[in-house]
């Protein structure tokens, strides 16, 4: 019975991977900060139009160097399972997405390097 359960789990994981795809988009920006801002806006907009899109999985790279892609969103862990929905490298408080999202942190200083994507 345990072997059958393990096989079902293996098949489910395999099937899940076979249904996942990644979309790569190229766009122009004046600097890395503007590129991150545009990536966050594009991912957020696509998530609104298509709820099945995992918005917060968006990653940003310079040119076609996808192996160097970095998260577009902060994603810092917060209380009670929350995560930060601000752009990566933001200043100040962390915050969940949405109008009533939870806020946490000390509210001071940058959270990352704004000079790279």
N, C-alpha and C positions, 0 to 999 in steps of 0.2 A: 504494500500500500504506500509506503514511504517513497519507494522508487517511482511509482506512478505519479505521486504528487510532485516530485522533483522534475519529472519529465514534463508535466503540465506547466510548471513554472518556467522551465527552460524554453518551451515553445512560446509561451506568452511573452517572454523577454525578446526572443528572436523575432516574433511577429511585430512587436512594438518598434524595434529597430528598423524593420523593413518598411514601416509606414512613415518614418520621419525623414524630412527633407530640409535642406538649407537653401535659402535664397541669398545670393550675393548681388548687391547693387553698387554701382559706381556713381559718385557724384562729386562735384567740385566744391571746395571751400577755401577761404582765404588763409586759414590757419587751423591747427589741431583743435582749438577750443570751439571754433565755429563748426568744424566737422563733427565733433561730439554732439553739439547742440542740434545739428541737422539730423544726425543718426537717431538721437532720442526722439525728435519730432516725427521722423518717418516711421520709426518702430511703433510709437504711441498711436499715430494715425492709422497705421495698418491694423493694429490690435483693436481699434474701435470699429473699423470696417469689417474685420474678419476675426471674430472671437476665438477661433481655433488657433490663431497665431500666438506663440509664446513670446510676447513682447519683450519681457525682461531677459530673454536669451540673446538679445541683439549684441553683436560684437563689432568693433571698428578697427580697421587696419589702414595703413598708409599704402596707397596704390594697390597693387595686386599681391601683397605679402600677407596672405591669409594665415600663414603659420604664426605671424606676430599679432594676430587680432586680440584686442583687449575688450573687456566688457564696456558697453556704452552706458550702462546704469550702475549706480553705486553698489546696491545689493548688500549693504552692511546689515548684519544681524541685529535685530531689535528685540524688545521684550515680547513675550507671549507669541513667539514665532513670526513676528513682523520682519520685514526687510525694507531697506531704503529704496525708494523708487526715483530718487533724484538722479541726474546725470552723474557719471563717475567723475571724481575730482571736484565735486561741489564744495562750497564753503558753508559753514554753519551747521545747523541742526539736521539730523537725519529725519526722514519722514516717509511714512507709507504713502501709497498712491491714494488719490481721492481727496475730496474736500474735507472729510472728517477723519483722515488718516492720523494715526498716532505719530507723535514727534518725540525724539530722544537725542541725547548727546549733550555736549557742553556749549554748542552754539558758536564756538570760536575756531578760526583757522581753516585752512584748506584741507580737504580729505584726500588729495591725490595730486599728481603732477599734471598740470594743464598744458605742458609743452609737448606732450606726445599723445597720439590717438589712443 
